[in-house]
Amino acid sequence: MLRKAIIIKERCPQDHPCPALPKCPTDAILQKGYNAPEVIEEKCIGCGKCVKICPTGAFQFER
C-alpha cells in the first residue's frame, strides 16, 4: 500500500506560495492564493518530495 502525503494546516504559515507545489511530479498539491495547500489523494503517489522540501514540516505521510 502506498503512503500518501497529508497537510498539517497548523504548521503552514499560509503567507507564501507553497514551495512543494512545483516539486510534485503528479500535480497532487493544490493551493488557492496563500491558503494552506491541499493534497489531492487520488493523484498522490507517495514520492515524499513535498515532505522533504517543506520548511515547516506541514507535509507528512499519513499513518
N, C-alpha and C positions, 0 to 999 in steps of 0.2 A: 504494500500500500504506500502511495506517495505521501510525503509530508506536504502540507500546504502552509503557505505563509498567512499570517493574520496581522492585524494592526492593533496595537495598544494605544488608543487615541489619547490617553492621558500623557503619554510620553512624547507626543508630537507637538512641537511648538506652534504649528499651523500659521507661520508667518512668512513662509517662503515656498518656492516651488520644491516639490519633493525630489531629492537627489536620486532616489531609486527609480523614478519614472523612466528615464532614458536607458536604464540598465536592464530592465525587464525584457527578456527576449520574446515573450508572448503577449506583451501589452496587457498584462493582467492587473496593472495598477491604474486606478482612475483617480484623478484629483480635480475637483471643481474649485477654481480660484485658489485661495490659500487655505481651504478647509483641509481637514485630515484626509489623507488618501484612503482609498478603499481597495481591497483585493478582490478581484473577480475570481471566485473559487474555481469555476469551470475552466478558466484559462491558466491558472497557476500550475506549473509543472514541478514546483518544489526545488528549483535550482539553487536558491539561497542567496542570489546576488543582492536582493533587497535587504536581507538580514545583515549581510556583510557591509553594505555601504551606508546604512542609516546611522548617523552620528549619535542619535539619542536612544537607540535600541527599541524604537517603536515597532519595527517589524520583528516578528518572532515566528517560529514554527508552532503550529497547533499541537496540542498534546493528545 
